[in-house]
């Protein structure tokens, strides 16, 4: 079991496994967040927080909701609009302990232009 947490601890995420890779996306929002995304499903990641502790930002085609902690401001995760058990949850790996993410390969995803991984 792996744990991610915002700075103040109000939002905690438990994941079933350590990711083999994380994505550094170049799209307009991910670039601004400075996030590195580790991908899970609703079956393999659980978010623990009070509903008042997080806020979602949804834009564009409204297929993703980006969440951040209302107390400390950390972007913690995003969820797809697919609410099934296999719907995607992307956890901001920067909310994980550096020792837990050490050695994980970072893939650069060109979300700003080509929608392809650049360092494959």
N, C-alpha and C positions, 0 to 999 in steps of 0.2 A: 504494500500500500504506500502511496506517495501523497504528500500533502502540499498544497499551495495555499497561500494566505496573503491578503492585502496587508499593508503596513500596520494598520491598527488591529488587525485580527478579526474584524467584524464579519468578513467574508472569508470562508474557508472552503476549499475544494479538495475532496479525496478522489484519487485516481487509482484504478486497479493495477496499473503498471507504469514503469518508467518509459517515456517515449523513446523510440529508436532515432528519431529525427525531430527537429523543430523547424518551422518555416518563418523566415524573415521576409514579410510581404512589403512590396514597394507601393501599394495603393495609397490613396490620399489619407485615409484614416490610420492605417497601420503604421505608416511612416511617421505620422504625428504622435501616435501612442508609443512608439519605440518597442512594441511588443514582439515577442517571438512565440508563435503558436504551436502548441502540442495538441494533437487531435484525438478526440475520444467520442464516444456515443453516450446517450443518456443512461445506458446500461453500465458503462465503465467509468463514469465520473459523477460524483454527487456534490451538489453545492449546498453548504450549510450557512445560513444567515437568516436574520429576520427580514421579512419583506420590506421593511422600512429602511434597511441598510444599503440596498442597491437601487440603482436607477439604470434604465435602458435607453440607449440611443439607437433609433432605427431611421434609416434614410434610403434614398435611391429606390431600388426595386423592392425594398422591405422584406428581403429574404433572410437578413441577419439582424440580430439585436445585440449590440455591444453593451456590456454591463460594466459599471464601475461602482466602487464603494462610495456612498454618499458622505462618509465621515472623513476618510483620508484621501479620496480621489483616485486611487489606483484602478486602472483598467484591469479587471480580473479575468474576464472570459467573454466569449460571444457564443450565441446559440442560433441554430438555423430555425426557420419558421416551421420546419417539420418537427412536430411534437411527439413523434413516435419514439419507441425505445431505441431505434437505430438512427434517430436524428443526431446531427453533429453538435458537439460542444467542443469549442477550441479554448483551451486554458492558456492564459498568458504565462509562459514558462519563466518569465522574470519574477513571478510571484512564488516560485519554488526556491528552495535553498540552493545556493551556488554549488554546494557539494553534490546535490542530487542531479544537477544538470551538467556537471563536468563531464567532458568527453562526448557529449551528444552532438551529432553532426547537424550543422545549421545549413538549411537549404534556402536559397534566395528565390522567392517567387515574384515574378514581374506582374503584380496585380495592377500596375499603373498603365501597362501597354499591351504586352504580348500574351499574358495569361499562361506563361510557361516558366518552368524552373530554369534559372540562368546558369547554375553551377552543376549541371548533371553530366 
